[in-house]
Amino acid sequence: MLGMIQLLSPLLFVMVLAGCSALKDPSAFNPGLINEVRFRDRVQTKFDGDVRVSAAVPTAEETRTLFNADLTGKEIQPIWVKVENHSDRTYYLVSSATDPNYFSPLEVTYAMTGGFSGTYRTEMADYYRSLTFRNPIVPHTAVSGFIFTNLDEGEKVVQVDLIADESIKFFTFFVQIPGMRVDYQQVDFDSLYPKEKIVELNEEELRRALEKLPCCTTDKTGLESGDPLNLVVIGEFQEIAAAFARRGWLPAEETYATAVWKTIKSFFFGTLYRYSPVSPLYYFGRQQDLARQKPRHDIHERNHLRLWYTPMRYQGKPVFVGQISRDIGVRFTMKARPPVTHKIDPDIDEARHALVEDLLFSQMLAKVGFVKGVGPARPSRPRENLTGDPYFTDGYRLVLVLDQGPTALDQVRSLDWEEPQTFHPGSSRGN
């Protein structure tokens, strides 16, 4: 044991020296950088009555300059927020609404200095603390600063929740981040349909239109039926992105060489890949316009959904139709290229109901309902999707209407259309 320690001591000494040499002079922490780095040229601003909120997300290069450290390499992403309070109330910003697992400034300091002590670490800690957003926002004042969040790629949904005595305000900012090709970035929603094709529907007209939709997705030829269309989401794209982001749902990367390589590495080596592509299914003659996924620890297991933009509108909001299922593993099949695919949970209604329960806590779910859709398929006589996975269902489509919120659980309204029934294995309905 002593010999091992003697062998390692020179190595440890070299590592310490290397670490110390990498530390920059404390004078590099310059408060004036906040005005020199031009990240606020991309600021977004929203109003709600007498409160104004602005938000901006620095790039990785801007972050390195601002903080004199590679925060991105530690998967830490600072978000700049400014709140201007012209009211007579005192507001508090809820950082956990922006990121439930946000970092404290001293936590970031420790991560960047690796436990080293001394003047450098003290200067860094003071500097990071000085840049952090600090509550409260008292009447007729403005407060600005950074919230240290977990790194997101491709897009960042910045949720700013402000609370005061008998008052709460929601602000949602959608920021696209260069560097990753997210699937929906290739879709121009404004040009998918000519204006004369856009149709506004009342509640009953919407119900009838949704019931008339084809049952299922297809392959590229449109000849083979795939997973059933069991989901309808009504809301602006940014509302959808925000509601899902608040519950940990992520975008999917476009399928291209880099994404395929990331998927292969994740499959064979168990590395984390949160943005794994979702295989294409087709509807309206095109593959999904966007996908969302809620991954677990690896690419084998996740909830995922696909959505297609339609020309229908309800209360002025776009109507997306789609498909949701739960991936429970990976298997080989000759019906896909490459010959490997996810295996779905045959009980696709479970994933549908799980989505309702999940989005209830987003505080952006306004209405929930069900319409007739794909028709029932019993567990004893399941249907199959394009890759041969069996599935069973009560046959209904879930309809979710989103709003900016906040919407409390007891304020969510039911669309009084259909009442889904669950097949229970062993019962007469399940035979």
C-alpha positions in Angstrom: 0.0 0.0 0.0 2.8 2.4 0.9 4.5 1.6 -2.4 1.3 2.5 -4.2 1.1 5.8 -2.4 4.7 6.6 -3.2 4.0 5.8 -6.8 0.9 8.0 -7.0 2.3 11.0 -5.1 4.3 12.5 -8.0 1.3 12.1 -10.2 -1.0 13.9 -7.8 1.6 16.6 -7.3 1.7 17.2 -11.1 -2.1 17.2 -11.3 -2.3 19.9 -8.5 0.3 22.0 -10.3 -1.6 21.6 -13.6 -4.8 22.6 -11.9 -3.2 25.6 -10.2 -1.6 26.8 -13.4 -5.0 26.7 -15.2 -6.4 29.2 -12.7 -6.5 32.7 -14.1 -5.7 35.9 -12.2 -8.5 37.0 -10.0 -8.6 40.4 -11.7 -10.2 38.6 -14.7 -13.5 38.7 -12.8 -14.6 42.0 -14.2 -18.2 43.3 -13.3 -18.1 45.5 -16.4 -18.2 42.5 -18.7 -22.0 42.3 -18.2 -22.2 45.5 -20.4 -19.5 44.5 -22.9 -20.7 41.0 -23.8 -23.6 41.6 -26.3 -25.9 38.7 -25.3 -28.6 41.1 -24.4 -28.9 42.2 -28.0 -31.1 39.0 -28.3 -33.2 39.8 -25.2 -36.9 39.0 -25.2 -39.4 41.1 -23.2 -43.0 40.5 -22.1 -45.5 42.5 -20.1 -48.3 41.5 -17.7 -50.0 44.6 -16.4 -47.6 46.6 -14.4 -44.8 44.0 -14.5 -42.3 43.7 -17.3 -39.9 40.7 -17.6 -36.9 40.3 -19.9 -34.8 37.2 -20.5 -31.7 36.2 -22.5 -29.5 33.2 -22.8 -25.8 33.7 -23.5 -24.0 31.4 -26.0 -21.3 29.0 -24.8 -18.6 31.5 -25.9 -20.4 34.5 -24.3 -20.7 32.4 -21.1 -17.0 31.7 -21.0 -16.2 35.4 -21.4 -18.8 36.5 -18.8 -17.8 34.0 -16.1 -14.1 33.4 -16.9 -14.8 29.7 -16.9 -16.2 26.9 -19.1 -19.6 26.5 -17.4 -21.0 24.8 -20.5 -18.4 22.0 -20.1 -19.9 21.4 -16.7 -23.4 21.4 -18.3 -24.3 24.6 -16.5 -26.3 27.3 -18.4 -26.8 30.8 -17.0 -30.0 32.6 -17.9 -30.2 36.4 -17.5 -33.5 37.7 -16.2 -34.7 41.2 -15.5 -37.9 42.1 -13.6 -39.3 45.6 -13.6 -42.0 46.0 -11.0 -44.1 49.0 -11.5 -46.8 47.8 -9.1 -47.4 48.3 -5.4 -46.8 44.6 -4.6 -43.5 42.9 -3.7 -42.8 40.0 -6.0 -40.5 37.0 -5.7 -39.0 35.1 -8.6 -39.3 31.3 -8.2 -36.0 29.9 -9.5 -37.2 26.3 -9.2 -39.9 27.1 -11.8 -37.2 28.0 -14.2 -35.2 24.8 -13.3 -36.2 22.6 -10.4 -32.5 21.6 -10.1 -30.9 25.0 -10.6 -27.4 25.6 -9.2 -26.4 28.1 -6.4 -23.6 30.5 -7.3 -21.3 28.9 -4.8 -22.1 25.4 -6.2 -21.0 26.7 -9.6 -17.9 28.1 -8.1 -16.9 24.8 -6.5 -17.6 23.0 -9.8 -15.4 25.3 -11.7 -12.4 25.4 -9.2 -12.5 21.7 -8.4 -12.2 22.3 -4.7 -9.1 24.6 -4.8 -9.0 27.3 -2.2 -7.4 30.7 -2.1 -7.8 34.1 -3.5 -8.9 32.9 -6.9 -11.8 30.9 -5.5 -12.9 33.7 -3.2 -12.9 36.2 -6.0 -14.8 33.8 -8.2 -17.4 33.2 -5.5 -17.9 36.9 -4.8 -18.2 37.6 -8.5 -20.7 34.8 -9.2 -22.8 35.9 -6.2 -22.8 39.5 -7.4 -24.2 38.4 -10.8 -27.0 36.1 -9.4 -30.6 37.2 -9.4 -31.7 38.3 -5.9 -35.2 38.5 -4.5 -37.3 40.4 -3.6 -38.5 42.7 -6.3 -40.0 45.5 -4.2 -42.5 48.0 -5.6 -41.3 50.4 -8.3 -37.9 48.9 -8.7 -36.0 46.6 -11.2 -33.9 43.6 -10.4 -31.7 41.7 -12.8 -29.2 38.8 -12.6 -28.5 35.2 -13.6 -30.1 31.9 -12.7 -27.7 29.0 -13.1 -29.7 26.2 -14.8 -28.9 22.8 -16.3 -27.7 22.9 -19.9 -30.2 22.5 -22.6 -29.3 22.1 -26.3 -31.2 23.1 -29.4 -33.8 25.2 -27.4 -34.3 26.7 -24.0 -37.7 27.3 -22.6 -37.3 30.0 -19.9 -40.1 30.0 -17.4 -40.3 33.0 -15.1 -42.9 32.7 -12.3 -43.4 35.7 -10.0 -45.5 35.4 -6.8 -46.8 38.1 -4.5 -49.5 38.4 -2.0 -52.7 37.1 -3.7 -51.0 37.4 -7.1 -49.0 35.2 -9.5 -47.7 36.0 -12.9 -46.3 33.6 -15.6 -43.9 34.5 -18.3 -42.6 32.0 -20.9 -39.7 32.7 -23.3 -38.7 30.4 -26.1 -35.1 30.6 -27.1 -33.5 28.6 -29.9 -29.8 27.7 -29.3 -27.4 27.1 -32.2 -25.4 23.9 -32.3 -28.0 21.1 -32.5 -30.4 20.3 -35.3 -33.8 19.9 -33.6 -36.4 18.2 -35.7 -39.0 20.9 -35.9 -36.5 23.6 -37.0 -36.9 22.2 -40.5 -40.7 23.0 -40.5 -42.1 26.4 -41.5 -45.5 26.3 -39.7 -46.6 29.5 -41.3 -46.3 28.2 -44.8 -47.7 24.7 -44.3 -51.2 25.7 -45.3 -52.5 28.7 -47.3 -54.7 31.1 -45.3 -57.8 30.0 -47.1 -57.3 26.5 -45.7 -57.2 27.6 -42.1 -60.6 26.9 -40.4 -61.9 28.1 -37.0 -64.1 25.5 -35.3 -66.4 25.7 -32.3 -66.4 23.0 -29.7 -68.9 20.7 -31.4 -67.4 21.2 -34.9 -64.0 20.4 -33.4 -65.3 17.2 -31.9 -66.8 16.0 -35.2 -63.7 16.9 -37.2 -61.4 15.0 -34.8 -63.6 11.9 -35.0 -63.4 11.9 -38.8 -59.6 11.8 -38.9 -58.0 8.6 -40.2 -57.2 6.1 -37.5 -53.4 5.8 -37.8 -50.1 7.0 -39.0 -48.6 5.3 -42.0 -45.3 4.5 -43.6 -43.8 6.8 -46.3 -45.8 5.2 -49.0 -49.1 5.8 -47.1 -50.1 2.1 -47.7 -49.2 0.5 -44.4 -50.8 1.6 -41.1 -48.6 2.4 -38.1 -49.2 3.6 -34.6 -52.7 5.0 -33.9 -53.4 8.7 -33.8 -54.5 8.9 -30.1 -53.5 12.4 -29.2 -54.7 16.0 -29.9 -52.8 19.0 -28.5 -54.3 22.5 -28.9 -52.1 25.5 -28.3 -49.5 27.7 -29.8 -46.1 26.0 -30.4 -44.5 28.0 -27.6 -47.2 27.0 -25.2 -46.7 23.3 -26.1 -42.9 23.6 -25.7 -43.3 25.4 -22.4 -45.9 23.0 -20.9 -43.8 20.0 -21.8 -40.5 21.5 -20.8 -42.0 22.3 -17.3 -42.5 18.6 -16.9 -39.1 17.4 -18.2 -40.0 16.7 -21.8 -37.3 17.4 -24.4 -37.1 17.9 -28.2 -35.7 15.2 -30.5 -32.7 15.8 -32.6 -33.1 15.5 -36.3 -31.9 12.1 -37.7 -28.5 12.8 -39.3 -25.0 11.3 -39.0 -24.1 13.0 -35.8 -27.3 12.0 -34.1 -27.0 8.5 -35.3 -23.5 8.2 -33.9 -24.7 9.6 -30.5 -27.5 7.0 -30.5 -25.1 4.2 -31.3 -22.8 5.2 -28.5 -25.6 5.5 -26.1 -26.9 2.1 -27.0 -23.6 0.2 -26.7 -21.9 2.2 -23.9 -24.9 3.4 -21.9 -24.0 7.1 -22.3 -26.7 9.6 -21.6 -28.3 11.0 -24.8 -31.4 13.1 -23.9 -32.2 14.2 -27.4 -32.2 10.9 -29.3 -34.1 11.1 -32.6 -37.6 9.7 -32.9 -38.1 7.5 -36.0 -40.4 9.0 -38.6 -44.0 8.1 -39.0 -46.2 9.8 -41.7 -49.5 11.7 -41.7 -50.9 14.3 -44.1 -48.2 12.8 -46.4 -45.3 14.0 -44.3 -43.4 12.8 -41.3 -44.0 14.4 -37.9 -43.6 18.1 -37.6 -42.2 17.8 -34.1 -41.5 15.2 -31.4 -41.1 15.4 -27.7 -39.7 12.8 -25.4 -39.3 12.2 -21.6 -36.2 9.9 -21.3 -35.2 7.8 -18.4 -31.5 6.8 -17.7 -30.7 5.6 -21.3 -32.2 5.5 -24.7 -34.0 2.2 -24.1 -36.8 3.6 -22.1 -38.8 6.8 -22.6 -42.2 8.3 -23.2 -42.4 9.9 -26.6 -44.9 11.5 -28.9 -45.2 12.9 -32.4 -47.3 15.8 -33.5 -48.6 17.1 -36.9 -49.7 20.7 -37.4 -53.3 20.9 -38.9 -55.2 23.7 -40.6 -57.8 23.5 -37.7 -58.1 26.2 -35.1 -60.0 26.2 -31.8 -60.5 29.5 -30.0 -57.8 30.9 -32.2 -55.2 28.2 -31.2 -53.6 25.7 -33.6 -54.7 22.1 -33.4 -52.0 19.4 -33.5 -52.8 15.8 -33.9 -50.4 13.1 -32.9 -49.4 9.8 -31.4 -48.0 8.9 -28.0 -46.6 5.6 -26.6 -44.1 4.4 -24.1 -40.8 2.8 -25.2 -39.9 0.0 -22.8 -36.9 -1.6 -24.5 -34.9 -2.1 -27.7 -35.2 -5.1 -30.0 -34.0 -6.3 -33.3 -36.3 -6.4 -36.3 -36.0 -6.8 -40.1 -38.9 -4.4 -40.5 -36.7 -1.4 -39.8 -33.4 0.0 -41.2 -31.1 -0.2 -39.3 -32.6 -3.5 -38.0 -33.1 -2.2 -34.4 -36.1 -0.4 -33.0 -37.7 0.5 -29.7 -40.4 -1.9 -28.3 -43.5 0.0 -27.2 -45.7 -0.8 -24.2 -48.7 -2.6 -25.8 -51.0 -0.7 -23.5 -50.8 2.6 -25.3 -53.7 4.0 -23.3 -51.4 4.0 -20.2 -49.0 6.4 -21.9 -52.0 8.6 -22.9 -53.3 8.8 -19.4 -49.8 9.3 -18.0 -49.5 12.4 -20.2 -52.7 13.9 -18.7 -51.4 13.3 -15.1 -48.0 14.8 -16.0 -49.3 18.0 -17.7 -51.8 18.7 -14.9 -48.8 19.8 -12.9 -47.5 22.1 -15.7 -50.2 24.6 -14.7 -50.8 25.1 -18.4 -53.5 22.5 -19.0 -56.9 24.2 -19.4 -59.2 21.5 -20.8 -59.1 17.7 -21.2 -61.4 15.5 -23.2 -61.7 12.4 -25.3 -63.2 11.8 -28.7 -63.8 8.6 -30.7 -60.8 7.7 -32.8 -59.1 4.6 -33.8 -61.6 2.1 -32.5 -61.1 -0.5 -29.8 -58.5 -3.3 -29.9 -58.6 -5.8 -27.1 -55.5 -7.3 -25.4 -56.5 -10.7 -26.7 -56.7 -9.4 -30.3 -54.1 -6.6 -30.5 -53.2 -4.7 -33.6 -49.6 -4.2 -34.8 -47.6 -1.1 -35.8 -45.2 -0.9 -38.7 -42.4 -2.8 -36.9 -44.7 -5.6 -35.6 -45.2 -4.4 -32.0 -48.6 -5.3 -30.7 -50.8 -2.7 -29.1 -54.3 -2.5 -27.6 -56.5 0.4 -26.8 -60.0 1.6 -25.9 -60.0 3.5 -29.2 -60.3 7.1 -28.0 -58.2 10.1 -28.7 -57.0 12.3 -25.9 -57.7 16.1 -26.4 -55.6 18.6 -24.4 -56.2 22.3 -24.6 -53.2 24.4 -23.3 -53.1 28.0 -22.1 -50.5 30.3 -20.8 -51.7 29.7 -17.2 -51.3 29.5 -14.4 -54.2 27.0 -14.2 -54.8 25.3 -10.8 -55.8 21.6 -10.7 -59.3 22.5 -9.6 -59.7 24.9 -12.6 -59.0 22.4 -15.3 -62.2 22.0 -17.3 -63.5 18.7 -18.8 -64.6 18.6 -22.4 -67.8 16.6 -21.9 -67.5 14.3 -24.9 -66.6 10.7 -24.3 -65.6 8.7 -21.3 -62.8 6.2 -22.0 -63.0 2.7 -20.6 -60.0 0.6 -19.6 -59.6 -3.0 -20.7 -58.7 -5.2 -17.7 -56.9 -8.5 -18.6 -58.9 -11.4 -17.4 -62.3 -9.5 -17.5 -64.9 -10.2 -20.2 -64.0 -6.9 -21.9 -60.4 -8.0 -22.2 -61.2 -11.3 -23.9 
